Amino acid sequence: MKILAIDTSCDDTCIAILEIGKQPFGESARRRPGKLEIKSNIISSQVKIHRKYGGVYPTLAKREHQRNLLPVLIRALKGNKLLKISNSKIQTLKKILEREEYLGEELEKFLKKYQKPKVDTIAVTVGPGLEPCLWVGINFARSLSHYWDLPIVPVNHIEAHILANFLNTKYKIQNTKYLFPAVCLVVSGGHTQLILMKNFGQYKILGETRDDAAGECFDKTARILGLSYPGGPAIAAEAARLKIKDYRFQIKLPRPMINSKNYDFSFSGLKTAVLYKIKDYKPVASLPVISSKLRKLKIKDKNYIRAMCAEIQQAIIDVLIKKTIKATKDYKAKTIILGGGVAANTELRKQFKTTCLTPDVKRATSGVKLLIPAKNLCTDNAAMVGVAAYYHGLKGKTKAGRDIEANANLRISQNDQ
């Protein structure tokens, strides 16, 4: 059985093909789940386009999705030899794609040329995300569903980040008693949430950010420092270059809400603290400038920038780990599950692994397990959407294309996804 998965929730155009054993969705599949295998996982990034703006422009991202979806689909299908030339007549798709004019013209040419591939189900992200971007992927999926007569599985983007951990893993549906309850930390540019996972499809949001998400804080502080977009990788790279023996700066940033009794987050204060620190900066030594942008800030010491990056990164990590461990202890969770783009941060991954092995945490949690996806499955991709579709398909949660709509503010605890 093959799943065609689509994700256009933000600025990456993602399509993947997943193969699950030989059995279709249904009761037999629930009893004996097949092995999930990624046959292709194509991502067309728009980072270079949005970098000069320091963030994602929804209308610009929508236009790029319209241009990229079909070429990415062709790459994914051709990589698995699923495309064959067709001579069949095409039915009109103008009503479905009336808002995707460019995509509609190109899709019509594609459907005229190629036969239906050996795909059984289509999966598509319906939310949360940027609504203009979500609709491009949804209309694309609806069109393929209509013409190829395939069911669609609507997928929650946050749940997909969580279930990315179940690709190429030893954990199966039948041994969930060793996994759940689990505390999930989903941390990205748009979301920072702590979620209690009782089983597949059973979620409760414990806490979330009240303002900026962690990834958003990385982006904004990187912009203050004159670093490139996206900010997370840029700050991590500079922090890694800091030599401890040259650490001459006593930079101390706040850890917002780290000791609060709830599980919520707040990172806007950290961003403001960085801004004030930069304004109060006094040169320690005259060293080469790290970038031309920093001349405007009059910061000539590249080690100061690296020290600041290290402190920003550590402040965010401290809050994320402290809150997650607190929730794990309070709910007696057996597993901690990470997901989202920020989960690709090397230092965050390393410190989570170290923390889970400390005597205090091991005593309080009876040896909690830690699941972290491969780095290429932390950022937005369609493979994780296919995994989520697989678990929902086992429960028969497929829909007709006409019933699929975008929900930019979709909550993971909603049952109508």
Secondary structure, DSSP 8 states (H G I E B T S, - for coil): -EEEEEE-SSSEEEEEEEEE-S--SSHHHHHS---EEEEEEEEEE-HHHHHTTTS--HHHHHHHHHHHHHHHHHHHHHTTT---B--------TTTTTT-HHHHHHHHHHHHHB---S--EEEEEEESS-HHHHHHHHHHHHHHHHHHT--EEEEEHHHHHHHGGGSS-S--GGGGGGT-SEEEEEESSS-EEEEEEEETTEEEEEEEBSS--HHHHHHHHHHHTT--SSHHHHHHHHHHT--GGG---------TTTT-SSS-B--HHHHHHHHHHHHT---SS----S-GGGGTTT---HHHHHHHHHHHHHHHHHHHHHHHHHHHHHTT-SEEEEESGGGG-HHHHHHHHHHHTSHHHHHHHTS-EEE---GGGTSS-SHHHHHHHHHHHHTT--B-GGG----TT--TT-S--
